[in-house]
Amino acid sequence: DDDAERYRNLKPYQYCGSLYGIIPAKRGHTKPAGEWNTQEIRLVGREIKVTLNGVVVVEGNLDEASTPKTIDGKNHPGLKRSTGHIGFLGHGAPVQFRNVRVREVSGVGDQGAEEVRGER
């Protein structure tokens, strides 16, 4: 619910679909509160694309987004990793997820790739 009064002071990189503190998402593509959003995150090598409700809201390179530093100016040690955990963040209000799937994208060579599809 990006439009709720309690979120009016969020930074652009804190809204739905953003890589928190790293790459801001294009706004205006969430569904009204109470409806499910569909989101796809595709990471191939260092290239990331986030699609929210059928609209690409983030497209970028993780190395470029952190050079010389991230947009929030903070240290994100996991940003350089190629393996690890996937995290879902909220701002203190209840958040629900369903139909979350993770799969390897085939045919990308040695770069490695992960894809996350799910609804929030």
Helices and strands as residue ranges (DSSP letters): G 5-7, G 12-14, E 38-44, E 47-52, E 55-61, H 62-65, G 77-80, E 98-103, G 109-111, E 113-119
